[in-house]
Amino acid sequence: MMFLRRRVWVDVLCILTVLFAVAAVYGRNATFDFVNWDDGNLMYLNPIVTQFTGWPALKIAFTSYDPELYIPLTFLTYQVEHALVGLHPALYHLTNVCLHALNALLVYWLLFLLSRGRKDLAFLTALLFALHPVNAEAVSWVSARKDLLSGFFALASSIAYLRSRARFSWISASLFLCALLSKVSVALLPLVFLLFDWFLTGRITRRNVVGKWPFALLSVLFIVIALLGKTANLSGLPVEDHVLLAVRSTMFTLSKLFFPFHLSAFYHQTHPITLFSVEFWPSIVGIILLFSLVVLLRKYRALLVATLAYLLLILPSFTTFRKSQEIILFASDRYVYLASVALLALTVCSVLRFLGGKYPRIGVVSFLCVGALFGFLSYRHSGAWANTLSLYEHAVAARPDTYIAQHNLGVEYLNAGRTQEAITHLGIAIGIDPKRPIAYENMARALAAQGRYEEALAYTLQALALNPAKREEYEEALRKIEEAGGR
């Protein structure tokens, strides 16, 4: 009885530690505002959320895209929050924090099952997951709710699957369905289940494969639904460009998991996508070395399972490199939210195994110190999402070569009446990408606000040359600038 009681108190202590860590790092998120980066489209300007009228609104949520992702269950959470508090951002942020805390606890449970009772491995992995800076974006950005929610149901589905592997679990399948309704990025989870089978038994039988047919059916259905939403955005890049970006994205996100510094909301592909571009060479060499290492050490199932699980869970993000004519973003922190569990668990397992013989406490203490560092970095990085201005200021500081950050920061300064700062950042944005008329339009507005009408006319004419389809709008702008200059 004492042993059982001790086991229970160990679990309680681990759970309380993880919850305290999440609260300490992300508790202040309740004071954050919405940001002008997707939050409007998903929430405060979205009639699906703001005009909630019961069943009709629910029907729209389950028959609409966002505009390209099918996330009805995520919409449902926003609708409930809006019905309770309107557009007060505190509850929306607190919901994200609570989901992240629950996900960390599910990671603890999942690793406990996979490791056959290793509480040190389960606890340290859950703690690192809870505090890792790369997850700060998903927790602190209300629009990233879909990643948290799909992660919650995917982890719960995985646990239900492991607890009933000998027979099909309708609970696991139902939770997987909820994960897909939150975000389709978890569609390859059934393949991860096969990896679980192989990791635990050393083989994959015909029964293992056939038993996944309900999961596979759901995956195919939601992949088709997702592709229908992205039809207009699938023809932007050649296949070879997609491959190069996938290689770079894989190695970039991998590096951020182990060296989580200079994180940003925007990782912009600023140079031409070509095999001859030097920026792709380290990623190509890295991916070759990674697969060589996995092949050489293939007898270590944990290494192979963790690597393949990571790749399977980030694979859907490779479809988001280009959205119509928008800027190409080759990576996003939130896309590795669920995938990070695999590599964090592998790292903890490897270090504990290496030090476990003679120095078991050194490994635990080392990870606790790393967790403290991660917590500090996450606290600092999450502050970037406090409001729109801080988001773009942080993005510019982290990666000044990013067009989106420079342009949007310029617009924020312009709207705040800080015209000289607006002109500076809009000028940098035009230098990064001189083919976007919107930057010239906003530069003309900023210059006109300072009374520099001739320069404003020149920038408006450049915008017209880049986008002649808006001739009437630009001619009206030119007329107003000329009238203002005449005064």
Order of alpha helices (4+ residues) and beta strands (2+ residues): alpha-alpha-alpha-alpha-alpha-alpha-alpha-alpha-alpha-alpha-alpha-alpha-alpha-beta-alpha-alpha-beta-alpha-alpha-alpha-alpha-alpha-alpha-alpha-alpha
